[in-house]
Amino acid sequence: MPTWIDHLGSARSALMYCLLTAGLLAGCSTNKEQMLPHGQNTMMDVWNQGTTGSAGSSSGRQLLDARSELRRPIDVRATQPLQDSAAYTRTAQNEIYSQ
């Protein structure tokens, strides 16, 4: 003989199935353009905007070009002391040969 708990469980499961079905149907009722509009931007426009930080990609590109022109080459005289001490640096090869 069924009790009131059995009827309550089936009513809950029926309600859950109805809510699940309604949620799935609501998710399928829209399209890609409505959910994710992209406008007139191409992938290159999005990339340039993200890498330069602004929508004006030409001004950002000019800034990068100016920075690259201002970079100085490494001064050979400044790195000379590092090269002089390289002969006295312990390496795996030096340790093997010294044994």
Rosetta constraint file for C-alpha pairs under 8 A:
AtomPair CA 2 CA 6 HARMONIC 6.22 0.50
AtomPair CA 2 CA 7 HARMONIC 7.67 0.50
AtomPair CA 3 CA 7 HARMONIC 6.96 0.50
AtomPair CA 4 CA 8 HARMONIC 6.25 0.50
AtomPair CA 5 CA 9 HARMONIC 6.23 0.50
AtomPair CA 6 CA 10 HARMONIC 6.47 0.50
AtomPair CA 7 CA 11 HARMONIC 6.16 0.50
AtomPair CA 8 CA 12 HARMONIC 6.17 0.50
AtomPair CA 9 CA 13 HARMONIC 6.20 0.50
AtomPair CA 10 CA 14 HARMONIC 6.05 0.50
AtomPair CA 11 CA 15 HARMONIC 6.13 0.50
AtomPair CA 12 CA 16 HARMONIC 6.12 0.50
AtomPair CA 13 CA 17 HARMONIC 6.13 0.50
AtomPair CA 14 CA 18 HARMONIC 6.19 0.50
AtomPair CA 15 CA 19 HARMONIC 6.19 0.50
AtomPair CA 16 CA 20 HARMONIC 6.05 0.50
AtomPair CA 17 CA 21 HARMONIC 6.05 0.50
AtomPair CA 18 CA 22 HARMONIC 6.08 0.50
AtomPair CA 19 CA 23 HARMONIC 6.09 0.50
AtomPair CA 20 CA 24 HARMONIC 6.22 0.50
AtomPair CA 21 CA 25 HARMONIC 6.13 0.50
AtomPair CA 22 CA 26 HARMONIC 6.06 0.50
AtomPair CA 23 CA 27 HARMONIC 6.22 0.50
AtomPair CA 24 CA 28 HARMONIC 6.38 0.50
AtomPair CA 25 CA 29 HARMONIC 6.21 0.50
AtomPair CA 26 CA 30 HARMONIC 7.59 0.50
AtomPair CA 30 CA 34 HARMONIC 6.61 0.50
AtomPair CA 30 CA 35 HARMONIC 7.12 0.50
AtomPair CA 31 CA 35 HARMONIC 6.41 0.50
AtomPair CA 32 CA 36 HARMONIC 5.72 0.50
AtomPair CA 32 CA 37 HARMONIC 7.50 0.50
AtomPair CA 33 CA 37 HARMONIC 4.93 0.50
AtomPair CA 33 CA 38 HARMONIC 7.62 0.50
AtomPair CA 41 CA 45 HARMONIC 5.77 0.50
AtomPair CA 41 CA 46 HARMONIC 6.64 0.50
AtomPair CA 42 CA 46 HARMONIC 6.46 0.50
AtomPair CA 43 CA 47 HARMONIC 6.14 0.50
AtomPair CA 44 CA 48 HARMONIC 6.08 0.50
AtomPair CA 45 CA 49 HARMONIC 6.04 0.50
AtomPair CA 45 CA 57 HARMONIC 7.98 0.50
AtomPair CA 46 CA 50 HARMONIC 6.15 0.50
AtomPair CA 47 CA 51 HARMONIC 6.15 0.50
AtomPair CA 48 CA 52 HARMONIC 5.96 0.50
AtomPair CA 48 CA 55 HARMONIC 7.70 0.50
AtomPair CA 48 CA 57 HARMONIC 5.74 0.50
AtomPair CA 49 CA 53 HARMONIC 5.62 0.50
AtomPair CA 49 CA 54 HARMONIC 5.26 0.50
AtomPair CA 49 CA 55 HARMONIC 5.02 0.50
AtomPair CA 49 CA 56 HARMONIC 7.28 0.50
AtomPair CA 49 CA 57 HARMONIC 6.21 0.50
AtomPair CA 50 CA 54 HARMONIC 7.24 0.50
AtomPair CA 52 CA 57 HARMONIC 6.40 0.50
AtomPair CA 52 CA 60 HARMONIC 5.06 0.50
AtomPair CA 52 CA 61 HARMONIC 7.18 0.50
AtomPair CA 53 CA 60 HARMONIC 7.55 0.50
AtomPair CA 54 CA 60 HARMONIC 7.23 0.50
AtomPair CA 56 CA 60 HARMONIC 6.62 0.50
AtomPair CA 57 CA 61 HARMONIC 6.01 0.50
AtomPair CA 58 CA 62 HARMONIC 6.15 0.50
AtomPair CA 59 CA 63 HARMONIC 6.26 0.50
AtomPair CA 60 CA 64 HARMONIC 6.38 0.50
AtomPair CA 61 CA 65 HARMONIC 6.19 0.50
AtomPair CA 62 CA 66 HARMONIC 6.13 0.50
AtomPair CA 63 CA 67 HARMONIC 6.23 0.50
AtomPair CA 64 CA 68 HARMONIC 6.24 0.50
AtomPair CA 65 CA 69 HARMONIC 6.32 0.50
AtomPair CA 66 CA 70 HARMONIC 6.37 0.50
AtomPair CA 67 CA 71 HARMONIC 6.48 0.50
AtomPair CA 74 CA 78 HARMONIC 7.88 0.50
AtomPair CA 74 CA 79 HARMONIC 8.00 0.50
AtomPair CA 75 CA 79 HARMONIC 6.74 0.50
AtomPair CA 76 CA 80 HARMONIC 6.26 0.50
AtomPair CA 77 CA 81 HARMONIC 7.95 0.50
AtomPair CA 79 CA 83 HARMONIC 6.61 0.50
AtomPair CA 80 CA 84 HARMONIC 6.20 0.50
AtomPair CA 81 CA 85 HARMONIC 6.35 0.50
AtomPair CA 82 CA 86 HARMONIC 6.34 0.50
AtomPair CA 83 CA 87 HARMONIC 7.75 0.50
AtomPair CA 85 CA 89 HARMONIC 6.50 0.50
AtomPair CA 90 CA 94 HARMONIC 6.15 0.50
AtomPair CA 90 CA 95 HARMONIC 6.86 0.50
AtomPair CA 91 CA 95 HARMONIC 6.25 0.50
AtomPair CA 92 CA 96 HARMONIC 6.24 0.50
AtomPair CA 93 CA 97 HARMONIC 6.27 0.50
AtomPair CA 94 CA 98 HARMONIC 6.05 0.50
AtomPair CA 95 CA 99 HARMONIC 6.58 0.50
